[in-house]
Amino acid sequence: MKLVLATLLAIFLPDIAAAADVYRYQGAPLPPDQESVITVQPKECRYMACRTVKFLKIDGMKTGLIGTAFKELHLKPGKHKFDLFVPYGTWQVDDSLWLVTQPGQTYVLHHTGSSKEPFNFWFEDASGSRVGGKSGSLDEPEI
């Protein structure tokens, strides 16, 4: 039993310890007014089950062994792809979204759904308009 516990801790502890609230793009820092920021709708709990959006990949780069739950992402302007995962009770959902961000703009990643209703992810800009979409959708830009 101790060996199993030690093995599980060795696998998952680095991921938990490395979990950060904020994701920052790699490369030379930009002034804040030239970055794009995405905030994530806070986790929601119903009937003792919480759903927290985890980012498995951002622009093709893995964020950790089992994904990372960021509260905020700072990105360079341009097109981005996000592979998302939400554990919820005894089931899970995953999706892939794209978003073209603009310098100095803030976006919100929303999520809704439960085991009894369809699960959806979407981005909104500062005006509350939906932006971006599902990866592979007809309106996804080539950039």
C-alpha positions, 0 to 999 in steps of 0.5 A: 500500500505504501508503495502505491501511495508513494508512486501516486505521489511521485506522479501527481505531486509535481503537477500539483506543486507546479499548478499556478494561478496565472499562465504567461506566454514564453518569450520576451515580455510585452508591456501590459497594454500589448498583452491579451488576457483571458480570465476563467469563470470561477469553478462551480460546485453543485451537489458536492461535485465541482467543475474546474476547467483545466488547460491540457494544452495551450497552443500545442504545449502541455501544461502539466501531467493532468492539466492545470487550472489557471485563473488567468492567462497572459498571451501574445496577441494572435490566434491561440488554441486551447485543449480543455478538460473538466472533471465533474463528479464521476464523468469528464468532458473535454473540448478544443477551442480557438480564439484570436486575441487583440492587444490590450483586450481581456476575454472571459472563458465561460463554461456551463453544463452538468451530467443532465445538460450539455456542457459548453465552453465559450469566450466573451470579449469585454462587451459580452459578445461571444468570440472564437469558437470550437477548433475545426469549426468552419469559421476558424481562421487559418492564421 
